[in-house]
Amino acid sequence: MNNVLEQEEVVGSHRNADTEAILNALPHPVITVDAENRISYANVAAETFFHAGASVLKRHRIDDYVPFGCPILSLISQVRTRQAPVTEYAVDLGTPRNGGERLADVQVAPVTDTPGTVLVIFQERSIARKIDRQLTHRGAARSVSAMAAILAHEIKNPLSGIRGAAQLLEPGVNDDDRVLTQLICEETDRICTLVDRMEIFSDSRPIDPEPVNIHAVLGHVKTLAASGFAVNVKFVEDYDPSLPPVLGGRDQLVQVFLNLLKNAAEAAIAERGENAEIVLSTAFRPGVRLSISGTTNRVGLPLEICIRDNGAGVPDDLKEHLFDPFVTTKMSGTGLGLALVAKIIGDHGGIVECESGPPRTTFRILLPMYDAGDSHKTQGVRT
């Protein structure tokens, strides 16, 4: 009899382990809520969704993680009463704890083996929107690439001739006319500089992929910033030291984070002056996967790098177009910096997004990690 009971316990423990493994493999957050509305279980995706570990979540009620008056509480009550699953679409789960508006479709179902306990599944709507925006950003970057190739050939060469002609005329004209020849030279130089910046988009050379320590990249960029354009900015670092390396090009990633850090510093200084602050953070966020065009493969993007400033934020009418070429909030900006960021991150197989609202703006980059055991080490990187 004892042997039978021991065998049943072993089978039960294996079954529980298998169930937990399946739930942790799901890309959607899953939690269970007991009869007192306390969180009794959370899978890995739920930990990411609520920015807290399972052990922390289990010490709280679901009320602590949703906004006041959230319909999810009435859904849970309804499921307990009817003992039937319900679904609610576009539920706002945003709180100051998780950074503002967050829309998700919510499914609630009873757990029949445990009276009063319900299963809650979240499907965040913003994920699909983020992926769609990335495809739009990449399409825009490709358009700029074609435009840059045309401009380099059709504009830079004639501009060189115009500048040369102005220089030849300059010695033989009076002082008033010399001002005009100098103006021609300055304006042709300005246009050439703009075209040179756009030529970066037409660079189709493949990235030479290698394992890159993202913390070394951030440290290098921070040193450059702190000794130059961000000399009076306070930096806060919140790193996950166990983060694995990313597969990509170090120089390209330095360019990305230098652009983002410069934007963050300018925004923070303009709004806060001596109280300008930039927070650099990294984290491991499993659960986000991106389909590779033309294949059935899905690449995981677990490496999260965030740059947050305390500036005035991005105007609402620019948020959806922030990574498009020639879109800028600066009076003297060209609007190519963030478009270049989107291109490079896209070439690395990752995504970049912006969440902005006073008093903070966060640029979040998700990248695939380097897998030493993967024979296809260029997966997710443009070749």
Secondary structure, DSSP 8 states (H G I E B T S, - for coil): -HHHHHHHHHHHHHHHHHHHHHHHH-SS-EEEE-TTSBEEEE-HHHHHHHTS-HHHHTTSBGGGGS-TT-HHHHHHHHHHHH-S-EEEEEEE---TTTTS--EEEEEEEE-TTSTT-EEEEEEEHHHHHHHHHHHHHHHHHHHHHHHHHHHHHHTHHHHHHHHHHHHHHGGGS-HHHHHHHHHHHHHHHHHHHHHHHHHGGG-------EEE-HHHHHHHHHHHHHTTTTTT-EEEEE--TT---EEE-HHHHHHHHHHHHHHHHHHHHHHHGGG-EEEEEEEE-TT-EEE-TTSS-EEE--EEEEEEE-S----GGGGGGTTSTT--SSTT--S-HHHHHHHHHHHTT-EEEEEEETTEEEEEEEE-B--TT-S-TTTTS--
